[in-house]
């Protein structure tokens, strides 16, 4: 990894620049796919599944028998691991359940807020080079807890026309109602618009490649709800002289192996740490099956030596990383200064891998700097808030002049009239 020592503040933005995405061609391609699926439904889905996935499918939905058979192919050890992860995710997300609010804002005027589940949600699970069954748990478990009536999963089929058994098993224990063998931008289009055999949904969730991300953004622009903008994975590690070079190296590599467009950063005040970490990276790279992917990601990544803890936190909050690891002693001191981050990992015993799989926190997180405004997925992501208000006669009377004055000033006569008529009625 490139080492940059004591950069000036005016250089920070340039140093932290994320890899460029060639969006012009992708935007147009996705726009055509969305239009095609919206107008031609199943016919378009079959066309893209054949052309892009190399699979000819007559039926997109998996039957229960296929899902049950797949479960038998999952090893007992993996089943145990998936269940433990699901249990922890359930415990943490169940505690997030929002309470109903009721406030008498003034005598006779009562306001309420209630959270209700989104009825139909669509979950996208990428195909790619690794079966992301953990993402099934991260979205389906909180959706089920929230009370969503329909939880529909979309994932691309492999060349042989099947889906990885681990994905199907995770779906079967998480509350997924239906599973469709559809991937890419065409899956997002199917969720957004529906087809003859695929139901549309009210909100779309899940990570994906640039085409999936672009498709989510385009349907969102046309009024379809999505969880958040999503892009390549990223991690930023803040470390001091107490940090283990080997542990830091493994955490950087763990994120780098996600994809060639992933980005990892190490921030430190210890000028001796960068070389030690680079040595460990070279050593551990030899053990990785995805070493080539990690190496490419490391080309977009940097180690930055800074002057103080204040600078460490300032540059971290400027970048707003998806994952932030604080490998300092004690980590809590800097944790209190975190303003922008998706999920934070404290100390030597909390690698980012914990959050990716089984600690209980959600790993569907904002990327690309969107952690400045977006949160990761939670139980409330699968809910919407509805407000209620009720007024007694005295309550209406006590606020009537305020409402009529404001309505008159805004020249909305009917708004004023709606109150005025009520006040002129006999009790």
RODO-2510 file (C-alpha; in nm, 4 decimals, decimal comma):
residues 427
     n   res          X          Y          Z
     1     x     0,0000     0,0000     0,0000
     2     x     0,1143     0,3519    -0,0745
     3     x     0,2412     0,5376     0,2324
     4     x     0,1727     0,9109     0,2673
     5     x     0,3294     1,0943     0,5594
     6     x     0,1951     1,4107     0,7171
     7     x    -0,0090     1,5454     0,4253
     8     x    -0,1366     1,9019     0,4415
     9     x    -0,5088     1,9517     0,4996
    10     x    -0,5665     2,0855     0,1510
    11     x    -0,4376     1,7522     0,0165
    12     x    -0,6767     1,5338     0,2173
    13     x    -0,9698     1,5304    -0,0254
    14     x    -0,7470     1,4265    -0,3120
    15     x    -0,5829     1,1518    -0,1077
    16     x    -0,9213     1,0165     0,0051
    17     x    -1,0707     1,0173    -0,3450
    18     x    -1,2655     0,7020    -0,4162
    19     x    -1,2051     0,5050    -0,7396
    20     x    -1,3828     0,6543    -1,0406
    21     x    -1,6838     0,4645    -1,1700
    22     x    -1,7449     0,4761    -1,5464
    23     x    -2,1153     0,5528    -1,5181
    24     x    -2,2135     0,6981    -1,8562
    25     x    -2,2268     0,3676    -2,0422
    26     x    -2,3738     0,1848    -1,7409
    27     x    -2,6470     0,4458    -1,6955
    28     x    -2,7631     0,4085    -2,0546
    29     x    -2,7483     0,0295    -2,0491
    30     x    -2,9475     0,0141    -1,7260
    31     x    -3,2021     0,2637    -1,8554
    32     x    -3,2668     0,0365    -2,1558
    33     x    -3,3038    -0,2728    -1,9353
    34     x    -3,5490    -0,0989    -1,7028
    35     x    -3,7575     0,0257    -1,9954
    36     x    -3,7587    -0,3189    -2,1572
    37     x    -3,8691    -0,5016    -1,8423
    38     x    -4,1317    -0,2390    -1,7611
    39     x    -4,2873    -0,2800    -2,1057
    40     x    -4,2203    -0,6467    -2,1863
    41     x    -4,2207    -0,8176    -1,8481
    42     x    -4,1294    -1,1862    -1,8376
    43     x    -4,0150    -1,1883    -2,1998
    44     x    -3,7486    -0,9282    -2,1222
    45     x    -3,6432    -1,1072    -1,8015
    46     x    -3,5898    -1,4318    -1,9946
    47     x    -3,3910    -1,2484    -2,2608
    48     x    -3,1497    -1,0899    -2,0105
    49     x    -3,1179    -1,4052    -1,7986
    50     x    -3,0142    -1,5935    -2,1105
    51     x    -2,7816    -1,3232    -2,2438
    52     x    -2,6167    -1,2155    -1,9173
    53     x    -2,6329    -1,5259    -1,6972
    54     x    -2,6179    -1,7889    -1,9714
    55     x    -2,9252    -1,9681    -1,8344
    56     x    -3,2511    -2,0556    -2,0096
    57     x    -3,5380    -2,0468    -1,7610
    58     x    -3,9074    -2,1095    -1,8073
    59     x    -4,0020    -2,0492    -1,4441
    60     x    -3,8289    -1,7883    -1,2321
    61     x    -3,9722    -1,8846    -0,8939
    62     x    -3,8162    -2,1716    -0,6984
    63     x    -4,0606    -2,4269    -0,5579
    64     x    -4,0550    -2,5373    -0,1955
    65     x    -3,9287    -2,8842    -0,2843
    66     x    -3,6159    -2,7398    -0,4489
    67     x    -3,5498    -2,5219    -0,1447
    68     x    -3,5922    -2,8166     0,0933
    69     x    -3,3562    -3,0328    -0,1135
    70     x    -3,0950    -2,7586    -0,1094
    71     x    -3,1019    -2,7502     0,2709
    72     x    -2,9801    -3,1110     0,2778
    73     x    -2,6643    -3,0073     0,0902
    74     x    -2,5612    -2,7592     0,3608
    75     x    -2,3132    -2,9038     0,6100
    76     x    -2,4155    -2,9336     0,9768
    77     x    -2,1328    -2,6963     1,0733
    78     x    -2,2562    -2,4259     0,8364
    79     x    -2,6165    -2,4729     0,9514
    80     x    -2,5033    -2,4222     1,3109
    81     x    -2,3085    -2,1102     1,2142
    82     x    -2,6002    -1,9629     1,0188
    83     x    -2,8403    -2,0269     1,3073
    84     x    -2,6073    -1,8644     1,5607
    85     x    -2,5667    -1,5605     1,3355
    86     x    -2,9444    -1,5414     1,2855
    87     x    -2,9990    -1,5598     1,6624
    88     x    -2,7609    -1,2689     1,7282
    89     x    -2,9088    -1,0604     1,4459
    90     x    -3,2554    -1,1302     1,5892
    91     x    -3,1569    -1,0251     1,9417
    92     x    -2,9944    -0,7004     1,8338
    93     x    -3,2620    -0,5966     1,5846
    94     x    -3,5508    -0,6926     1,8123
    95     x    -3,4178    -0,4430     2,0658
    96     x    -3,4468    -0,1687     1,8012
    97     x    -3,8249    -0,2021     1,7746
    98     x    -3,9635     0,1531     1,7915
    99     x    -4,2170     0,2467     2,0576
   100     x    -4,5419     0,4266     1,9842
   101     x    -4,5334     0,7936     2,0807
   102     x    -4,8345     0,9783     2,2200
   103     x    -4,8087     1,3416     2,3314
   104     x    -5,0746     1,5857     2,4466
   105     x    -4,9016     1,8897     2,2973
   106     x    -5,1542     2,1198     2,4633
   107     x    -5,4809     2,0496     2,6466
   108     x    -5,7228     1,8687     2,4183
   109     x    -5,4740     1,8242     2,1299
   110     x    -5,3167     1,4810     2,1085
   111     x    -5,0519     1,3708     1,8554
   112     x    -4,9378     1,0127     1,8016
   113     x    -4,6691     0,8406     1,5964
   114     x    -4,6826     0,4715     1,5152
   115     x    -4,4375     0,2571     1,3172
   116     x    -4,5944     0,0068     1,0796
   117     x    -4,4228    -0,2527     0,8578
   118     x    -4,3774    -0,2068     0,4852
   119     x    -4,6010    -0,4734     0,3324
   120     x    -4,3878    -0,6026     0,0429
   121     x    -4,0074    -0,5883     0,0391
   122     x    -3,7642    -0,7183    -0,2201
   123     x    -3,4188    -0,8419    -0,1213
   124     x    -3,1391    -0,8610    -0,3771
   125     x    -2,8517    -1,1028    -0,3172
   126     x    -2,5631    -1,0772    -0,5670
   127     x    -2,4223    -1,3802    -0,7452
   128     x    -2,0630    -1,2948    -0,8249
   129     x    -1,7797    -1,5157    -0,7074
   130     x    -1,9051    -1,5819    -0,3538
   131     x    -2,2463    -1,6881    -0,2174
   132     x    -2,3502    -1,4013     0,0109
   133     x    -2,5865    -1,5996     0,2327
   134     x    -2,4970    -1,3680     0,5216
   135     x    -2,6714    -1,0821     0,3392
   136     x    -2,9903    -1,2900     0,3358
   137     x    -2,9841    -1,2977     0,7162
   138     x    -2,9039    -0,9272     0,7433
   139     x    -3,2147    -0,8273     0,5509
   140     x    -3,4695    -1,1060     0,5889
   141     x    -3,4376    -1,1381     0,9683
   142     x    -3,5168    -0,7709     1,0462
   143     x    -3,7859    -0,7682     0,7748
   144     x    -3,9573    -1,0618     0,9445
   145     x    -3,9227    -0,9000     1,2873
   146     x    -4,0689    -0,5765     1,1512
   147     x    -4,3760    -0,7672     1,0358
   148     x    -4,3419    -0,7366     0,6569
   149     x    -4,6105    -0,9564     0,4984
   150     x    -4,4116    -1,0478     0,1882
   151     x    -4,0337    -1,0893     0,1835
   152     x    -3,9236    -1,1740    -0,1691
   153     x    -3,5663    -1,2687    -0,2553
   154     x    -3,3982    -1,2242    -0,5932
   155     x    -3,0606    -1,3721    -0,6839
   156     x    -2,9022    -1,4673    -1,0177
   157     x    -2,8807    -1,8366    -1,1115
   158     x    -2,5506    -2,0068    -1,1756
   159     x    -2,4648    -2,1429    -1,5203
   160     x    -2,6246    -2,4763    -1,4358
   161     x    -2,9439    -2,2944    -1,3423
   162     x    -2,9289    -2,3436    -0,9661
   163     x    -2,8766    -2,1196    -0,6624
   164     x    -2,6170    -2,1858    -0,3936
   165     x    -2,7706    -2,4066    -0,1191
   166     x    -2,6382    -2,1813     0,1583
   167     x    -2,8441    -1,8892     0,0222
   168     x    -3,1559    -2,1032     0,0074
   169     x    -3,1026    -2,2404     0,3571
   170     x    -3,0502    -1,8933     0,5026
   171     x    -3,3668    -1,7794     0,3264
   172     x    -3,5667    -2,0747     0,4585
   173     x    -3,4872    -1,9979     0,8242
   174     x    -3,5209    -1,6195     0,7919
   175     x    -3,8803    -1,5811     0,6821
   176     x    -3,8409    -1,5348     0,3050
   177     x    -4,1744    -1,6059     0,1310
   178     x    -4,0647    -1,6378    -0,2323
   179     x    -3,7349    -1,6800    -0,4166
   180     x    -3,6783    -1,5803    -0,7794
   181     x    -3,3826    -1,6791    -0,9977
   182     x    -3,3340    -1,3337    -1,1435
   183     x    -3,0261    -1,1145    -1,1119
   184     x    -2,8763    -0,7878    -1,2273
   185     x    -3,0568    -0,4701    -1,3280
   186     x    -3,3426    -0,6821    -1,4619
   187     x    -3,4124    -0,8078    -1,1080
   188     x    -3,4368    -0,4499    -0,9811
   189     x    -3,6729    -0,3709    -1,2688
   190     x    -3,8903    -0,6730    -1,1838
   191     x    -3,9110    -0,5626    -0,8202
   192     x    -3,9917    -0,2057    -0,9169
   193     x    -4,2518    -0,2669    -1,1866
   194     x    -4,3627    -0,6285    -1,1501
   195     x    -4,4167    -0,8680    -1,4434
   196     x    -4,6771    -1,1279    -1,5379
   197     x    -4,5316    -1,3770    -1,2879
   198     x    -4,3190    -1,1618    -1,0562
   199     x    -4,4884    -0,9312    -0,8049
   200     x    -4,3663    -0,5765    -0,7613
   201     x    -4,2549    -0,4641    -0,4149
   202     x    -4,2847    -0,1490    -0,2066
   203     x    -3,9140    -0,1158    -0,1219
   204     x    -3,5937    -0,2662    -0,2617
   205     x    -3,3005    -0,3784    -0,0478
   206     x    -2,9563    -0,5229    -0,1026
   207     x    -2,6081    -0,4678    -0,2416
   208     x    -2,4879    -0,5384    -0,5943
   209     x    -2,2504    -0,4450    -0,8730
   210     x    -2,2501    -0,1131    -1,0590
   211     x    -2,5445    -0,2189    -1,2763
   212     x    -2,7566    -0,3144    -0,9762
   213     x    -2,6605     0,0038    -0,7914
   214     x    -2,7394     0,2178    -1,0948
   215     x    -3,0732     0,0383    -1,1419
   216     x    -3,1677     0,1036    -0,7796
   217     x    -3,0823     0,4712    -0,8154
   218     x    -3,2829     0,5062    -1,1377
   219     x    -3,5984     0,3374    -1,0032
   220     x    -3,5620     0,5434    -0,6854
   221     x    -3,5619     0,8591    -0,8968
   222     x    -3,8975     0,7455    -1,0395
   223     x    -4,0504     0,6990    -0,6950
   224     x    -3,9613     0,3424    -0,5932
   225     x    -3,8134     0,3255    -0,2413
   226     x    -3,4687     0,1731    -0,1839
   227     x    -3,2656     0,1076     0,1289
   228     x    -2,9730     0,3375     0,0448
   229     x    -2,7207     0,4213    -0,2267
   230     x    -2,4560     0,1494    -0,2291
   231     x    -2,1168     0,1126    -0,3904
   232     x    -1,7857    -0,0718    -0,3465
   233     x    -1,6938    -0,1913     0,0042
   234     x    -1,4529     0,0109     0,2171
   235     x    -1,2806     0,0124     0,5538
   236     x    -1,0761     0,2700     0,7403
   237     x    -0,8537     0,1660     1,0310
   238     x    -0,7294     0,4090     1,2948
   239     x    -0,4283     0,2690     1,4780
   240     x    -0,1659     0,3868     1,7261
   241     x     0,1603     0,2345     1,8501
   242     x    -0,0337    -0,0243     2,0532
   243     x    -0,1803    -0,1834     1,7400
   244     x    -0,0611    -0,5211     1,6113
   245     x     0,0716    -0,4880     1,2521
   246     x    -0,0466    -0,8410     1,1772
   247     x    -0,4005    -0,7802     1,2973
   248     x    -0,4218    -0,4511     1,1096
   249     x    -0,2998    -0,6247     0,7928
   250     x    -0,5649    -0,8980     0,8170
   251     x    -0,8414    -0,6401     0,8620
   252     x    -0,7232    -0,4448     0,5570
   253     x    -0,7093    -0,7630     0,3494
   254     x    -1,0493    -0,8793     0,4723
   255     x    -1,2059    -0,5761     0,3096
   256     x    -0,9777    -0,5715     0,0044
   257     x    -1,0788    -0,9250    -0,0946
   258     x    -1,4424    -0,8181    -0,1417
   259     x    -1,3695    -0,6798    -0,4872
   260     x    -1,1119    -0,5029    -0,7022
   261     x    -1,2969    -0,1742    -0,6552
   262     x    -1,2920    -0,1990    -0,2745
   263     x    -1,0894     0,0633    -0,0906
   264     x    -0,9004     0,0367     0,2379
   265     x    -0,7181     0,2997     0,4448
   266     x    -0,4932     0,2924     0,7483
   267     x    -0,4568     0,6115     0,9523
   268     x    -0,1888     0,6237     1,2203
   269     x     0,0245     0,8545     1,4288
   270     x     0,2981     0,5874     1,4510
   271     x     0,5496     0,6461     1,1696
   272     x     0,6964     0,2967     1,2140
   273     x     0,3665     0,1133     1,1656
   274     x     0,3167     0,1484     0,7864
   275     x     0,6210    -0,0574     0,6833
   276     x     0,5374    -0,3261     0,9376
   277     x     0,1819    -0,3500     0,8106
   278     x     0,2938    -0,3678     0,4470
   279     x     0,5291    -0,6523     0,5343
   280     x     0,2437    -0,8434     0,6984
   281     x     0,0165    -0,7779     0,4005
   282     x     0,2742    -0,9325     0,1667
   283     x     0,2973    -1,2334     0,3964
   284     x    -0,0780    -1,2918     0,4326
   285     x    -0,1559    -1,2275     0,0660
   286     x     0,0102    -1,5586    -0,0154
   287     x    -0,2567    -1,7400     0,1879
   288     x    -0,5575    -1,5870     0,0128
   289     x    -0,7548    -1,7598    -0,2619
   290     x    -0,8696    -1,4143    -0,3750
   291     x    -0,5208    -1,2604    -0,3622
   292     x    -0,5450    -1,1132    -0,7130
   293     x    -0,8663    -0,9315    -0,6219
   294     x    -0,7149    -0,8023    -0,2966
   295     x    -0,4013    -0,6791    -0,4757
   296     x    -0,6094    -0,4773    -0,7205
   297     x    -0,8053    -0,3215    -0,4365
   298     x    -0,4828    -0,2332    -0,2555
   299     x    -0,3799    -0,0273    -0,5594
   300     x    -0,6652     0,2115    -0,4701
   301     x    -0,5676     0,2182    -0,1032
   302     x    -0,3305     0,4126     0,1199
   303     x    -0,1606     0,4317     0,4591
   304     x    -0,1595     0,7854     0,5955
   305     x     0,0635     0,9011     0,8820
   306     x    -0,0778     1,1992     1,0680
   307     x     0,0349     1,4280     1,3476
   308     x    -0,2339     1,3806     1,6117
   309     x    -0,5456     1,1974     1,7208
   310     x    -0,7420     1,5090     1,6288
   311     x    -0,6236     1,4757     1,2687
   312     x    -0,7030     1,1033     1,2701
   313     x    -1,0644     1,1723     1,3608
   314     x    -1,0980     1,4729     1,1325
   315     x    -0,9867     1,2797     0,8256
   316     x    -1,1983     0,9774     0,9242
   317     x    -1,5124     1,1875     0,9565
   318     x    -1,4296     1,3573     0,6266
   319     x    -1,4093     1,0195     0,4482
   320     x    -1,7182     0,8732     0,6251
   321     x    -1,6180     0,5071     0,5880
   322     x    -1,8583     0,2171     0,5561
   323     x    -1,6564     0,0315     0,8224
   324     x    -1,4339     0,2011     1,0801
   325     x    -1,1949     0,0017     1,2989
   326     x    -1,0408     0,1820     1,5964
   327     x    -0,7274    -0,0073     1,7008
   328     x    -0,6082     0,2282     1,9732
   329     x    -0,5838     0,2086     2,3507
   330     x    -0,8382     0,2722     2,4810
   331     x    -1,0572     0,2739     2,1664
   332     x    -1,3574     0,4278     2,3444
   333     x    -1,1884     0,7690     2,3645
   334     x    -1,1842     0,8065     1,9880
   335     x    -1,5168     0,6244     1,9423
   336     x    -1,6906     0,9131     2,1162
   337     x    -1,5612     1,1445     1,8412
   338     x    -1,7029     0,9438     1,5495
   339     x    -1,9539     1,1501     1,3529
   340     x    -1,9616     0,9785     1,0129
   341     x    -1,9342     0,6000     0,9764
   342     x    -2,1547     0,3059     0,8877
   343     x    -2,0400     0,0642     1,1592
   344     x    -1,7547     0,0937     1,4109
   345     x    -1,5364    -0,1856     1,5514
   346     x    -1,3507    -0,1238     1,8765
   347     x    -1,0242    -0,2805     1,9887
   348     x    -0,8117    -0,5767     1,8870
   349     x    -1,0824    -0,8368     1,9460
   350     x    -1,3457    -0,6892     1,7141
   351     x    -1,2416    -0,7500     1,3521
   352     x    -1,4774    -0,6243     1,0834
   353     x    -1,5537    -0,9898     1,0059
   354     x    -1,7703    -1,0020     1,3200
   355     x    -2,0114    -0,7445     1,1834
   356     x    -2,0061    -0,9013     0,8384
   357     x    -2,1375    -1,2275     0,9764
   358     x    -2,2534    -1,2857     1,3273
   359     x    -2,2110    -1,0181     1,5954
   360     x    -2,5716    -0,9077     1,5453
   361     x    -2,5202    -0,5642     1,3885
   362     x    -2,6214    -0,5213     1,0251
   363     x    -2,3659    -0,5328     0,7464
   364     x    -2,5793    -0,3547     0,4855
   365     x    -2,4168    -0,0142     0,5295
   366     x    -2,3798     0,3206     0,3496
   367     x    -2,0754     0,3511     0,1226
   368     x    -1,9182     0,6149    -0,0983
   369     x    -1,9319     0,8808     0,1730
   370     x    -2,3092     0,8498     0,2169
   371     x    -2,2539     0,7633     0,5850
   372     x    -2,2600     1,1416     0,6326
   373     x    -2,6375     1,1247     0,5892
   374     x    -2,7465     0,7585     0,5772
   375     x    -2,7616     0,4842     0,8386
   376     x    -2,7116     0,1124     0,7906
   377     x    -3,0092    -0,1222     0,7657
   378     x    -3,2062    -0,1662     1,0877
   379     x    -3,5510    -0,2902     1,1815
   380     x    -3,6840     0,0614     1,1190
   381     x    -3,5610     0,0450     0,7585
   382     x    -3,8413    -0,2063     0,7018
   383     x    -4,1003     0,0184     0,8631
   384     x    -4,2649     0,3531     0,8005
   385     x    -4,3930     0,6035     1,0536
   386     x    -4,7507     0,7279     1,0476
   387     x    -4,8668     1,0237     1,2561
   388     x    -5,2147     1,0732     1,4020
   389     x    -5,3805     1,3729     1,5606
   390     x    -5,7029     1,4158     1,7535
   391     x    -5,8583     1,7295     1,9015
   392     x    -6,1373     1,7882     2,1473
   393     x    -6,3662     2,0872     2,0954
   394     x    -6,1636     2,2855     2,3490
   395     x    -5,8405     2,1662     2,1895
   396     x    -5,9527     2,2913     1,8492
   397     x    -6,0634     2,6216     1,9999
   398     x    -5,7291     2,6764     2,1715
   399     x    -5,5352     2,6476     1,8458
   400     x    -5,7916     2,7789     1,5959
   401     x    -5,6651     3,1387     1,5841
   402     x    -5,3088     3,0208     1,5240
   403     x    -5,4111     2,7960     1,2329
   404     x    -5,6459     3,0553     1,0752
   405     x    -5,3848     3,3315     1,0989
   406     x    -5,1183     3,1149     0,9348
   407     x    -5,3575     2,9952     0,6621
   408     x    -5,4714     3,3491     0,5845
   409     x    -5,1121     3,4703     0,5592
   410     x    -5,0317     3,1922     0,3130
   411     x    -5,3508     3,2807     0,1198
   412     x    -5,4934     2,9315     0,1577
   413     x    -5,8524     3,0287     0,2189
   414     x    -5,9971     2,6781     0,2366
   415     x    -5,7503     2,5878     0,5109
   416     x    -5,8827     2,8800     0,7159
   417     x    -6,2420     2,7954     0,6277
   418     x    -6,2063     2,4352     0,7483
   419     x    -6,1337     2,5684     1,0973
   420     x    -6,3650     2,8680     1,0848
   421     x    -6,6743     2,6630     0,9950
   422     x    -6,6081     2,4234     1,2813
   423     x    -6,5686     2,7075     1,5283
   424     x    -6,8983     2,8644     1,4132
   425     x    -7,0938     2,5427     1,4636
   426     x    -7,3051     2,5097     1,7729
   427     x    -7,1805     2,2647     2,0317
***
